[in-house]
Amino acid sequence: MAVRSSDISRIYEAYPEKKATLYFLVLGFIAVIIGSLFGPFQALNYGNVDAYPLLKRLLPFVQSYYQGLTLHGVLNAIVFTQLFAQASMVYLPARELNMRPNMGLMWLSWWMAFIGLVMAALPLLANEATVLYTFYPPLQGHWAFYLGASIFVLSTWVSIYIVLDLWRRWKAQHPGQVTPLATYMAVVFWLMWFIASIGLVLEAVLFLLPWSFGLSKGVDPLIARTLFWWTGHPIVYFWLIPAYAIIYTVLPKQAGGKLVSDPMARLAFLLFLLLSTPVGFHHQFADPGIDPTWKMIHSILTMFVAVPSLMTAFTVAASLEFAGRMRGGKGLLGWIAKLPWGNPAFVAPVLGLIGFIPGGAGGLVNASFTLDYVVHNTAWIPGHFHLQVASLVTLTAMGSLWWLIPNLTGKPISDAQRRLGLAVVWLWFLGMMLMALGLHWQGLLNVPRRAYIAQVPDAYTHAAVPMVFNILAGIILLVALILFIYGLFSVLLGRERRVELAEAPVPFAEVISGPEDRPLVQAMDRIGFWFLVAVILVLLAYGPTLVQLFSNLNPVPGMRLW
């Protein structure tokens, strides 16, 4: 039954963070839709099919494969993931604590993100910042790209303050109590990101912005790469942790069960805080000027950061088994069939987790001081991160819409829309698995990454078989994307609202083993202490190398290739 607009206005007045969260989500999904439209052309390129002449006729502003690749990477891997994090990792603690965030700052963060996005997007669309996702110097983009990207990223620092302020106010009202789980995850997440983002901020403020404004004549590429990867690898966990937070706190409820262990979830997030950032040198194994000893230390630390993901796999699998058995599952594996496979809010993150298993294994290869040389700068690398951000993170974000949009807007989801959502997530999963298989296989056959290989069709005929997987993946993912666009906007633009949906609480899962007041949980709740430890680890891991690099600056002028 439809409700009066005044009823929804009353809900937005009581819970104003709902509207701001919706704005973050919609902007983020518009970004990923636009970025993903370039994806099939990338996939066809790795199928040795050059579809870019067609794209140029459809969109005359697209001047090259590399411009399309830049738009695809920036919009999907930076813009979408950040906006989804700013939506979910502010909204979840606000609703768990039942406290209103500072709405002035929440809207400030949205406007900073929006203005920064527009400012950075204009030179991208004009082919004035075709510098790829990593924007390595000496490739030089327009100053508006660097300034817009800086404003966009700095909007997250406002989100950091909002969540820390929520936590501070709750602690003042509940002295001595352990921080609730979703809030604990959000606080740890934002503190991790604050440490991680400093590298990118330093690169922009000290080098890229003065360079692009003409205030300095050059940039040292090695320092810029090092500062980028200070942020560039932990940004993987910036993508991942919001998905993990939903998987821990909401997925067990969607499955019809409970989270088996609150303390295990806290420990996993605490390890992400400590270990996410001092690992970037494993992206620079081939870079000269960095002592191999430090590369090995970062390689070892990267292996350790796999531990919280392994803990997550155990805890979530146990929670799902508990749910399946609560629903009547018997025998060794009979519980699997009893899980709610007709619910896209459940199916999407579970399929993402399945895809994440080979993705995590491939990540250990990338982090290995010796094995990385086999796959470095080959198609293996995009195959790996498509299993991470394009599978687990994106599928979890898609799945969350089926409970989050009704909670934010009061708009119901019909059975037909739910069935469409189910088809989308299965098609997306299938497409990503085929793409990952093709890209990993091509990487082992020495097909390079970030290369317009369709322009040299005879150079990689030895990889013809895995190329077929990329062609199929591009077609399947395009179909999935079109269906997703239709399904998403059919819900967002629907006229029916039900006030009880908007008033319903977030479906947080109950826990079997709760936090209680165990000494370990109390120790983990000393988040300020662990933040200090994380800062010290980063200073130890990066300090000596950065001192050496800053003492031997080698600036070079910029260049434009495309």
Wavefront OBJ file of the C-alpha trace (Angstrom):
o trace
v 0.000 0.000 0.000
v 1.326 3.440 -0.932
v 2.047 5.901 1.848
v 1.884 9.679 1.881
v 5.069 11.582 1.134
v 4.724 13.182 4.568
v 5.248 9.746 6.157
v 8.565 9.296 4.347
v 9.523 12.888 5.136
v 8.893 12.115 8.796
v 11.233 9.108 8.583
v 13.925 11.141 6.826
v 13.566 13.793 9.523
v 14.050 11.160 12.225
v 16.837 9.340 10.336
v 18.428 11.904 7.978
v 21.402 9.632 7.363
v 19.112 7.459 5.215
v 18.864 10.073 2.470
v 22.581 10.888 2.536
v 23.423 7.173 2.399
v 21.106 6.768 -0.588
v 22.878 9.629 -2.380
v 26.270 7.979 -1.820
v 24.936 4.642 -3.067
v 23.266 6.019 -6.178
v 26.310 8.089 -7.158
v 28.543 5.063 -6.594
v 26.419 2.734 -8.696
v 26.138 5.311 -11.497
v 29.947 5.393 -11.509
v 30.283 1.607 -11.635
v 27.657 1.361 -14.392
v 29.509 3.893 -16.561
v 32.879 2.313 -15.799
v 31.585 -1.181 -16.464
v 30.285 -0.194 -19.889
v 33.922 0.006 -20.957
v 34.552 -3.469 -19.508
v 33.332 -5.547 -22.487
v 35.676 -3.618 -24.786
v 38.570 -4.450 -22.441
v 37.487 -8.092 -22.373
v 37.228 -8.266 -26.177
v 40.697 -6.760 -26.448
v 41.985 -9.737 -24.453
v 40.019 -11.939 -26.801
v 42.090 -10.423 -29.659
v 38.995 -8.591 -30.942
v 39.440 -4.850 -31.517
v 36.060 -3.267 -30.724
v 37.456 0.206 -30.018
v 36.789 1.552 -33.532
v 33.111 0.801 -32.882
v 33.304 2.510 -29.487
v 34.862 5.591 -31.082
v 31.901 5.830 -33.451
v 29.440 5.453 -30.577
v 31.326 7.777 -28.205
v 33.553 10.165 -30.179
v 35.272 11.445 -27.025
v 36.920 8.029 -26.518
v 40.211 8.434 -28.319
v 42.103 5.287 -27.384
v 42.088 1.927 -25.675
v 44.113 3.487 -22.880
v 41.552 6.212 -22.248
v 38.868 3.527 -21.954
v 41.098 1.543 -19.611
v 41.675 4.629 -17.439
v 37.940 5.349 -17.202
v 37.193 1.697 -16.436
v 39.790 1.467 -13.671
v 39.206 4.852 -12.024
v 35.400 4.685 -11.973
v 35.195 1.053 -10.850
v 38.180 0.585 -8.569
v 38.391 4.043 -6.980
v 35.096 5.915 -7.306
v 32.555 3.121 -6.833
v 34.395 1.406 -3.996
v 34.963 4.643 -2.071
v 31.354 5.793 -2.367
v 30.043 2.385 -1.294
v 32.373 2.505 1.725
v 31.233 6.021 2.622
v 27.632 4.844 2.425
v 27.815 1.533 4.270
v 30.532 2.232 6.832
v 28.776 5.326 8.147
v 25.212 4.021 7.950
v 25.854 0.678 9.682
v 27.361 2.141 12.888
v 24.779 4.946 12.968
v 21.939 2.443 12.879
v 23.612 -0.019 15.243
v 24.210 2.698 17.848
v 20.870 4.350 17.048
v 22.648 7.702 16.942
v 22.450 10.482 14.408
v 25.752 11.258 12.662
v 26.831 14.833 12.122
v 24.649 15.511 9.078
v 26.389 18.734 8.114
v 29.646 16.841 7.773
v 27.963 13.886 6.048
v 26.591 16.163 3.344
v 29.940 17.971 3.161
v 31.630 14.631 2.452
v 29.079 13.882 -0.290
v 29.536 17.246 -1.955
v 33.329 16.939 -1.758
v 33.090 13.520 -3.378
v 30.703 14.781 -6.061
v 32.694 17.937 -6.897
v 35.982 16.030 -6.876
v 34.499 13.341 -9.104
v 33.199 15.861 -11.657
v 36.474 17.784 -11.628
v 38.513 14.624 -12.223
v 36.055 13.177 -14.752
v 36.161 16.145 -17.151
v 39.863 15.739 -18.109
v 39.382 11.961 -18.201
v 36.572 12.337 -20.722
v 38.560 14.927 -22.674
v 41.533 12.542 -22.978
v 43.616 14.979 -20.925
v 44.340 12.495 -18.115
v 44.859 9.130 -19.774
v 47.279 8.006 -17.095
v 45.648 4.681 -16.132
v 44.417 3.678 -12.693
v 47.867 4.056 -11.080
v 48.686 7.463 -12.720
v 52.423 6.733 -12.566
v 54.711 9.647 -13.400
v 56.223 10.544 -15.782
v 52.818 10.073 -17.471
v 51.282 13.482 -16.844
v 47.599 14.354 -16.651
v 45.753 17.653 -16.457
v 45.949 19.423 -13.111
v 42.153 19.157 -12.719
v 42.421 15.367 -12.599
v 44.905 15.417 -9.717
v 43.037 18.166 -7.847
v 39.650 16.503 -8.327
v 40.990 13.111 -7.277
v 42.560 14.706 -4.180
v 39.285 16.363 -3.162
v 37.453 13.107 -3.805
v 39.819 11.088 -1.592
v 39.907 13.754 1.119
v 36.126 13.468 1.431
v 36.831 10.151 3.171
v 38.664 12.013 5.932
v 35.367 13.727 6.720
v 33.724 10.293 6.901
v 36.489 9.184 9.256
v 35.691 12.034 11.622
v 31.938 11.331 11.451
v 32.371 7.717 12.566
v 34.958 8.539 15.237
v 32.563 11.188 16.567
v 29.732 8.632 16.700
v 31.986 6.213 18.561
v 33.202 8.896 20.979
v 29.658 9.953 21.842
v 28.550 6.349 22.349
v 31.565 5.628 24.578
v 30.775 8.707 26.669
v 27.244 7.396 27.218
v 28.346 3.780 27.874
v 31.595 3.935 29.851
v 33.397 0.623 30.196
v 31.233 -1.183 27.636
v 32.675 -2.997 24.629
v 32.058 -1.302 21.288
v 29.255 -3.043 19.336
v 30.530 -5.201 16.473
v 29.508 -3.227 13.362
v 30.735 -0.006 14.963
v 34.007 -1.672 15.945
v 34.465 -2.744 12.331
v 33.714 0.755 11.049
v 36.101 2.479 13.474
v 38.931 0.049 12.709
v 38.235 0.333 8.986
v 38.375 4.115 8.914
v 41.520 4.257 11.052
v 43.179 1.756 8.712
v 42.205 3.906 5.748
v 43.503 7.088 7.401
v 46.956 5.520 7.746
v 46.818 4.048 4.252
v 45.596 7.188 2.480
v 48.507 9.293 3.748
v 50.751 7.904 0.993
v 48.413 9.078 -1.757
v 47.907 12.455 -0.072
v 51.673 12.983 0.167
v 52.152 12.003 -3.477
v 49.490 14.476 -4.609
v 50.443 17.402 -2.346
v 54.231 17.132 -2.580
v 54.617 16.075 -6.191
v 51.656 15.655 -8.560
v 49.815 18.919 -7.923
v 52.878 21.232 -8.010
v 54.127 19.339 -11.089
v 50.810 19.591 -12.965
v 50.464 23.299 -12.077
v 53.945 23.946 -13.519
v 55.429 24.867 -10.137
v 58.036 22.096 -10.366
v 59.817 20.749 -13.420
v 59.690 17.059 -12.632
v 58.776 14.176 -10.351
v 60.913 11.286 -9.156
v 59.034 8.243 -10.550
v 60.329 5.858 -7.891
v 59.229 8.054 -4.981
v 55.845 8.565 -6.621
v 55.428 4.811 -7.147
v 56.437 4.113 -3.557
v 53.990 6.642 -2.121
v 51.272 5.341 -4.438
v 51.736 1.751 -3.246
v 51.754 2.920 0.385
v 48.079 3.495 -0.416
v 47.699 1.282 -3.462
v 47.798 -2.091 -1.756
v 45.800 -1.267 1.392
v 43.198 0.221 -0.928
v 42.446 -3.438 -1.697
v 41.295 -3.774 1.913
v 39.493 -0.434 1.612
v 37.463 -2.210 -1.097
v 37.224 -5.455 0.810
v 36.439 -4.533 4.417
v 32.977 -2.962 3.820
v 32.037 -6.214 2.063
v 33.438 -8.193 4.993
v 31.483 -6.030 7.450
v 28.230 -6.857 5.644
v 29.196 -10.522 5.367
v 29.893 -10.736 9.108
v 27.035 -8.641 10.442
v 24.179 -9.127 7.936
v 24.780 -12.268 5.853
v 24.176 -14.777 8.705
v 20.771 -13.161 9.253
v 19.993 -13.375 5.530
v 20.933 -17.061 5.696
v 18.544 -17.635 8.588
v 21.194 -18.208 11.242
v 23.639 -16.426 13.519
v 27.266 -15.310 13.506
v 29.197 -18.025 15.322
v 31.881 -15.799 16.873
v 31.956 -12.081 17.569
v 35.552 -12.139 18.938
v 36.888 -13.873 15.805
v 35.344 -11.144 13.659
v 36.948 -8.430 15.807
v 40.348 -10.112 15.662
v 40.190 -10.354 11.864
v 39.474 -6.622 11.573
v 42.167 -5.744 14.093
v 44.712 -7.686 12.019
v 43.638 -5.701 8.952
v 44.367 -2.493 10.879
v 47.850 -3.697 11.796
v 48.905 -5.449 8.596
v 47.149 -3.793 5.654
v 49.556 -0.915 5.037
v 53.207 -2.037 5.509
v 53.063 -4.356 2.476
v 53.338 -2.127 -0.603
v 56.847 -3.111 -1.715
v 55.501 -6.416 -2.999
v 54.176 -4.323 -5.908
v 57.694 -3.031 -6.491
v 59.773 -6.202 -6.661
v 61.026 -5.124 -10.113
v 61.793 -1.527 -9.074
v 65.455 -0.609 -8.599
v 66.480 1.632 -5.730
v 64.648 -0.281 -2.998
v 66.716 -2.602 -0.835
v 65.779 -6.269 -1.453
v 65.697 -6.814 2.320
v 62.762 -4.426 2.645
v 61.057 -6.059 -0.311
v 61.334 -9.409 1.450
v 59.985 -7.955 4.720
v 56.960 -6.569 2.886
v 56.504 -9.909 1.133
v 56.387 -11.712 4.479
v 53.963 -9.163 5.938
v 51.741 -9.631 2.892
v 51.590 -13.357 3.617
v 50.480 -12.526 7.166
v 47.667 -10.274 5.924
v 46.106 -13.377 4.370
v 45.402 -14.621 7.904
v 42.332 -12.421 8.605
v 40.817 -13.543 5.309
v 41.386 -17.193 6.257
v 39.776 -16.472 9.626
v 36.848 -14.898 7.797
v 36.463 -17.961 5.583
v 36.283 -20.214 8.666
v 33.910 -17.994 10.661
v 31.524 -17.276 7.785
v 31.456 -20.893 6.610
v 30.655 -22.044 10.160
v 27.904 -19.421 10.398
v 26.373 -20.558 7.115
v 26.532 -24.200 8.180
v 24.760 -23.268 11.399
v 22.079 -21.472 9.359
v 21.646 -24.438 7.036
v 21.244 -26.823 9.941
v 18.761 -24.486 11.619
v 16.774 -24.681 8.385
v 16.707 -28.481 8.547
v 19.893 -29.519 6.769
v 21.195 -33.004 7.640
v 24.354 -34.957 6.998
v 27.798 -33.748 6.027
v 26.764 -31.358 3.227
v 22.970 -31.444 3.349
v 22.881 -28.043 5.040
v 24.102 -26.350 1.822
v 20.912 -27.124 -0.095
v 18.789 -25.688 2.737
v 20.309 -22.222 2.469
v 18.117 -19.514 0.835
v 19.406 -19.802 -2.735
v 16.388 -17.865 -3.988
v 17.400 -14.684 -2.161
v 19.871 -12.463 -4.099
v 20.859 -10.701 -0.849
v 22.239 -14.060 0.275
v 23.415 -15.509 -3.031
v 25.444 -12.487 -4.198
v 27.966 -12.322 -1.309
v 28.229 -16.114 -1.139
v 29.116 -16.320 -4.831
v 31.584 -13.482 -4.233
v 33.204 -15.476 -1.431
v 33.481 -18.526 -3.688
v 35.239 -16.422 -6.308
v 37.460 -14.914 -3.649
v 39.013 -18.304 -2.823
v 41.097 -18.591 -6.034
v 41.583 -14.820 -5.920
v 43.203 -15.050 -2.502
v 45.396 -17.936 -3.620
v 46.533 -15.892 -6.612
v 47.312 -13.021 -4.276
v 49.813 -15.201 -2.427
v 51.533 -15.813 -5.763
v 51.702 -12.059 -6.401
v 53.180 -11.481 -2.947
v 55.883 -14.110 -3.303
v 59.345 -12.643 -3.822
v 60.118 -15.361 -6.397
v 56.787 -16.359 -7.950
v 55.784 -12.772 -8.676
v 58.470 -12.541 -11.359
v 56.579 -15.180 -13.362
v 53.325 -13.198 -13.482
v 54.541 -9.594 -13.035
v 52.847 -7.189 -15.473
v 51.027 -9.996 -17.254
v 47.284 -10.533 -17.706
v 47.409 -12.627 -14.515
v 47.292 -9.398 -12.471
v 43.944 -8.033 -13.752
v 42.638 -11.602 -13.528
v 43.529 -11.549 -9.833
v 41.882 -8.260 -8.931
v 38.770 -9.008 -10.954
v 38.268 -11.881 -8.520
v 38.635 -9.411 -5.649
v 36.967 -6.103 -6.397
v 34.873 -7.100 -9.429
v 33.594 -10.296 -7.807
v 33.454 -10.276 -3.995
v 33.184 -6.521 -3.452
v 30.829 -5.784 -6.346
v 28.611 -8.812 -5.761
v 28.319 -8.016 -2.052
v 27.414 -4.411 -2.898
v 24.833 -5.608 -5.423
v 23.368 -8.086 -2.945
v 23.128 -5.476 -0.203
v 20.785 -3.407 -2.357
v 17.993 -5.962 -1.895
v 17.690 -5.133 1.805
v 19.333 -1.703 1.866
v 17.163 0.147 -0.678
v 13.889 -0.790 1.089
v 15.499 0.202 4.388
v 16.564 3.577 3.005
v 13.515 4.459 0.900
v 10.594 2.271 1.973
v 10.318 1.043 -1.621
v 9.474 -2.672 -1.795
v 11.115 -5.176 -4.107
v 8.707 -7.387 -6.013
v 9.142 -11.098 -6.626
v 9.871 -10.368 -10.296
v 12.584 -7.859 -9.355
v 14.036 -10.369 -6.920
v 14.160 -13.060 -9.616
v 15.825 -10.575 -11.948
v 18.372 -9.791 -9.229
v 19.075 -13.483 -8.845
v 19.718 -13.814 -12.588
v 22.031 -10.791 -12.492
v 24.256 -12.112 -9.708
v 24.564 -15.579 -11.263
v 25.410 -14.093 -14.680
v 27.888 -11.686 -13.096
v 29.534 -14.525 -11.192
v 29.748 -16.720 -14.297
v 31.152 -13.895 -16.397
v 33.794 -12.994 -13.821
v 34.875 -16.612 -13.376
v 35.303 -17.034 -17.125
v 37.197 -13.753 -17.356
v 39.457 -14.636 -14.441
v 40.206 -18.039 -15.954
v 41.075 -16.484 -19.298
v 43.235 -13.707 -17.851
v 45.136 -15.955 -15.439
v 45.769 -18.458 -18.225
v 46.966 -15.727 -20.587
v 49.231 -14.388 -17.877
v 50.958 -17.751 -17.628
v 51.428 -17.535 -21.408
v 53.154 -14.137 -21.011
v 50.370 -11.999 -22.460
v 51.051 -8.504 -21.031
v 48.612 -6.471 -19.003
v 47.552 -2.925 -19.958
v 48.322 -3.645 -23.590
v 46.303 -3.010 -26.739
v 47.002 -6.536 -27.901
v 44.124 -6.564 -30.420
v 46.215 -4.150 -32.533
v 48.821 -6.889 -32.991
v 46.540 -9.905 -33.570
v 49.343 -12.219 -34.723
v 51.557 -11.644 -31.673
v 49.606 -13.761 -29.186
v 48.047 -16.530 -31.227
v 49.562 -19.021 -28.768
v 46.966 -17.764 -26.252
v 43.980 -18.236 -28.569
v 42.187 -20.746 -26.328
v 42.073 -18.625 -23.130
v 41.146 -15.625 -25.264
v 37.845 -17.329 -26.040
v 36.984 -17.179 -22.323
v 37.440 -13.411 -22.350
v 35.122 -12.983 -25.341
v 32.430 -15.077 -23.655
v 32.949 -13.227 -20.373
v 32.595 -9.828 -22.027
v 29.273 -10.820 -23.611
v 27.863 -12.387 -20.426
v 28.899 -9.438 -18.266
v 27.355 -6.954 -20.686
v 24.037 -8.826 -20.458
v 24.318 -8.914 -16.655
v 25.075 -5.184 -16.565
v 22.068 -4.284 -18.728
v 19.766 -6.397 -16.561
v 21.260 -4.845 -13.418
v 20.684 -1.308 -14.705
v 17.072 -2.128 -15.492
v 16.488 -3.824 -12.135
v 18.179 -1.118 -10.065
v 16.287 1.795 -11.601
v 12.987 -0.072 -11.670
v 13.283 -0.205 -7.866
v 14.663 3.305 -7.366
v 12.030 4.885 -9.602
v 9.132 2.838 -8.235
v 6.257 4.867 -6.823
v 5.129 2.519 -4.058
v 6.505 3.085 -0.563
v 5.857 1.203 2.640
v 6.660 3.089 5.768
v 7.259 -0.104 7.750
v 10.145 -1.003 5.424
v 11.862 2.325 6.037
v 11.262 2.062 9.794
v 12.620 -1.495 10.021
v 16.003 -1.938 11.689
v 19.050 -3.015 9.740
v 18.981 -6.857 9.741
v 22.010 -7.339 11.975
v 22.703 -10.971 12.861
v 22.693 -12.242 16.420
v 25.845 -13.964 17.633
v 26.370 -17.343 19.259
v 29.644 -16.491 20.964
v 29.209 -12.874 21.986
v 31.803 -10.290 22.988
v 30.864 -10.409 26.673
v 33.632 -8.936 28.813
v 36.446 -11.316 28.069
v 39.960 -9.943 28.637
v 40.845 -10.544 24.957
v 37.827 -8.582 23.746
v 38.561 -5.786 26.216
v 42.132 -5.675 24.950
v 40.993 -5.528 21.318
v 38.642 -2.675 22.235
v 41.617 -0.469 23.071
v 41.507 0.772 19.495
v 43.635 3.854 20.134
v 46.520 1.672 21.323
v 46.285 -0.604 18.271
v 46.114 2.426 15.983
v 49.413 3.622 17.473
v 50.969 0.187 16.910
v 49.797 0.271 13.286
v 51.374 3.721 12.789
v 54.673 2.477 14.217
v 54.649 -0.554 11.910
v 54.153 1.697 8.879
v 56.943 4.048 9.950
v 59.305 1.100 10.417
v 58.322 -0.481 7.098
v 58.528 2.687 4.976
v 60.678 5.157 6.924
v 64.222 3.962 6.051
v 63.435 3.542 2.350
v 61.667 6.901 2.035
v 64.543 8.690 3.801
v 66.934 7.145 1.288
v 64.741 8.028 -1.693
v 64.136 11.614 -0.580
v 67.883 12.005 -0.086
v 68.516 11.031 -3.704
v 65.791 12.768 -5.702
v 65.843 12.142 -9.441
v 63.043 14.268 -10.927
v 62.111 13.790 -14.584
v 59.782 15.879 -16.780
v 56.279 14.767 -17.684
v 55.132 13.201 -20.931
v 51.888 12.538 -22.818
v 51.598 9.282 -24.743
v 47.867 9.268 -25.549
l 1 2 3 4 5 6 7 8 9 10 11 12 13 14 15 16 17 18 19 20 21 22 23 24 25 26 27 28 29 30 31 32 33 34 35 36 37 38 39 40 41 42 43 44 45 46 47 48 49 50 51 52 53 54 55 56 57 58 59 60 61 62 63 64 65 66 67 68 69 70 71 72 73 74 75 76 77 78 79 80 81 82 83 84 85 86 87 88 89 90 91 92 93 94 95 96 97 98 99 100 101 102 103 104 105 106 107 108 109 110 111 112 113 114 115 116 117 118 119 120 121 122 123 124 125 126 127 128 129 130 131 132 133 134 135 136 137 138 139 140 141 142 143 144 145 146 147 148 149 150 151 152 153 154 155 156 157 158 159 160 161 162 163 164 165 166 167 168 169 170 171 172 173 174 175 176 177 178 179 180 181 182 183 184 185 186 187 188 189 190 191 192 193 194 195 196 197 198 199 200 201 202 203 204 205 206 207 208 209 210 211 212 213 214 215 216 217 218 219 220 221 222 223 224 225 226 227 228 229 230 231 232 233 234 235 236 237 238 239 240 241 242 243 244 245 246 247 248 249 250 251 252 253 254 255 256 257 258 259 260 261 262 263 264 265 266 267 268 269 270 271 272 273 274 275 276 277 278 279 280 281 282 283 284 285 286 287 288 289 290 291 292 293 294 295 296 297 298 299 300 301 302 303 304 305 306 307 308 309 310 311 312 313 314 315 316 317 318 319 320 321 322 323 324 325 326 327 328 329 330 331 332 333 334 335 336 337 338 339 340 341 342 343 344 345 346 347 348 349 350 351 352 353 354 355 356 357 358 359 360 361 362 363 364 365 366 367 368 369 370 371 372 373 374 375 376 377 378 379 380 381 382 383 384 385 386 387 388 389 390 391 392 393 394 395 396 397 398 399 400 401 402 403 404 405 406 407 408 409 410 411 412 413 414 415 416 417 418 419 420 421 422 423 424 425 426 427 428 429 430 431 432 433 434 435 436 437 438 439 440 441 442 443 444 445 446 447 448 449 450 451 452 453 454 455 456 457 458 459 460 461 462 463 464 465 466 467 468 469 470 471 472 473 474 475 476 477 478 479 480 481 482 483 484 485 486 487 488 489 490 491 492 493 494 495 496 497 498 499 500 501 502 503 504 505 506 507 508 509 510 511 512 513 514 515 516 517 518 519 520 521 522 523 524 525 526 527 528 529 530 531 532 533 534 535 536 537 538 539 540 541 542 543 544 545 546 547 548 549 550 551 552 553 554 555 556 557 558 559 560 561 562
